[in-house]
Amino acid sequence: MLFGKYVNKFYKKYFLFFLIGIIALLAVDWFQLEIPKICGEIIDGVQNGTLFESEGVRILSQHMIYLGVIAIIMFSGRFTWRYCIFGVAARIEGDIREDMFAHSLSLSHQFYKENKVGGLMALFTNDLQTIRQAFGGGTVMLIDAIFLGSFALVKMLMLNWILALLSLIPMIIIVLISTVVGKMMKMKFKLRQEAYEELSDFAQENFSGISVIKAFVKEIIEVKHFAKINKKNYDKNIAYLRFSILLDVLLTMMITLIIALLVGGGAYFVIMEKEFMGQLFTTGKLFEFVAYFDTLVWPFMAISMLIQMRAQAYASYSRIAEFMDQKIDIVDVDVEDVDKIQGKIEFRNLNFKYPDADIDVLHNISFTIEAGQMVGIIGKTGCGKTTVVDLLLRTYNLHDGELYIDDKDIMHIPYKKVRDSIGYVPQDNFLFSDTITNNIAFSHLEPEGLDEEVMEAAKMADVHDNITDFEDKYNTVLGERGVTLSGGQKQRVSIARALIKDPAILIFDDSVSAVDTDTESKILANLRRVRVGKTTIMIAHRISTVENLDKIIVMDEGRIESIGNHDELMKTSKLYQEMYHLQELEKEVEGGDVNE
């Protein structure tokens, strides 16, 4: 069993299952201790000859019937407690995983910049499995250690209190040894989990970047790196297993010595015909006593195993609790009631730095985009273009009075309302391992029945013809991160995904860079046709992407360099002029479009 603020609620939620399972387990524990008593009486009956008398046959029949009843009770009880207790453990694992996943979706971009995916996956797999074992096997061990151990010990004391007390001394020593070793195992287990996390993260990162590894012929180097990390994981596992094996060997040795002591001492009491609790200590009683001790071994071993399991579980729980304790940065504070966002955007002297940075990446950003305008943002790589749209999506917190949507401070508009009103085509064009239809209709809760809308969005993104070339057309299942598609196709599917949402504000973050100028022209023409009255922002490196838009914002090193349309910027902006002439020169040198 395990306690902590993220798991305590499950004891209440699954109380009935726990109760039924524990009652069934106690019934099994009680009735299984009847078996040594019956077998002892049968042995004594054979030894003194009473079972060979006429009455003995009836007594033997009663014993056999009783043993059959006990077998049925134990079968039913074991099935019940396994279903209830182990079933609850699996349910709790699933519930915690759901809580963790829900929490993970609420964490900020900054958290995922600082934590690797492989390490997080270790929490969702290895650590959760350890917690499930604590709730399942740990509960059984705890109940058996308390009740089965108590039942067996009382019966041993009633049969022969001298042998019972003698057997307790080494058993207590076993518990003490287990406690000491268990503390060391907790530390070793935590190190083992951290090594697994590092291994998992390395493997995940290499699988994601396999094309880069192959392109640079780095397979051998990566294998060597993996071998090094794998060796570290192996060493941590071996270090943990050493303590686990040491504990098992000590337990086995101690228990074997105790049984030898009990058999020798018990034989002495049988030979000397000693009485305990008014009864003669017979051969049958010796068998019964040893059987009780054999039963007692499990509760005492359960104590040591429970100590070990709790050490592992708390090590895993501490890692999960640390994850669950991560602060949710993006929250609604003093929100205003907003019915519908129209699309006006205003930056007012905005300065911004990332949470882990010391210097601002945006400096005194001020500009206004009226609702329905098509606006381009252009500038050199790293000038802050993407940061501007990240702030529009409320992925970071701002100071009051720096960014407004429809003349309302973005910090006081429900952030889900803001994001729901924005369509976003990111630079990396992430696609899910799902059908093309479901990827395009991602913004809708139910993609079924949206075939016409999906197809229309694909046509506007100029990717419909490519999709129909596939054997399964729109039902084609994409590989991980959309690997089935080319770079240009992924961009256009991402565009279609944003267009089908029909948002008040549509943002393209360098989203036509992988297509040729003809395809770009078609997409832009479609946008002008379907985005009338709706705000569209296009971040780009190519001037051809933005030159016909209503307004162009030129950025340089986190600042606004110039604002105007193409003709105005060709007169007033040196940076814009430089970019234009360089791109025209590249076209002439290459004999066509620079990106073809």
Buried (B, 14 or more C-beta within 10 A) or exposed (E): BBEBEBBEEBBEBBEEBBEBBBBBBBBBBBBBBBBBBBBBBBBBBBEEEBBEEEEBEEBBEEBEEBBEEBEEBBEEBBEBBBBBBBBBBEBBBEBBBEBBEEBBEEBBBBBEEEBBEBBBBBBBEBBBEBBBBBBBBBBBBBBBBBBBBEBBBEBBBBBBEBBBEBBBEBBEEBBEBBEEBBEBBBBBBBBBBBBBBBBBBBBBBBEEBEEEBEEEEBEEEBEEEBEEBBEBBEEBBEBBEEBBEBBEEBBEEBBEEBBEBBBEBBEEBBEEEEEBEEEEBBBBBBBBBBBBBBBBBBBBBBBBBBBBBBBBBBBBBBBBBEBBEBEEBBEEEEBEEBEEBBBBBBBBEBBBBBEEEEEBBBBEBEBBBBBBBBBBBBBBEEBBBBBBBBBBBBBBBBEEEBBBBBEBBBBBBBBEBBBBBBBBBBBEBEBEEBBBBBBBBBBBEEBEEBEEBBBBBBBBBBBBEBBEEEEEBBEBEBEEBBEBBEEBBBBBBBBBBBBBBBBBBBBBBBBBBBBEBEBBBBBBEBBEEBBEEBBBBBBBBBBBBBBBBEBBBBBBEBBBBBBBBBEBBBEBBEBBBEBBEEBEEEBEEEEEBBBE
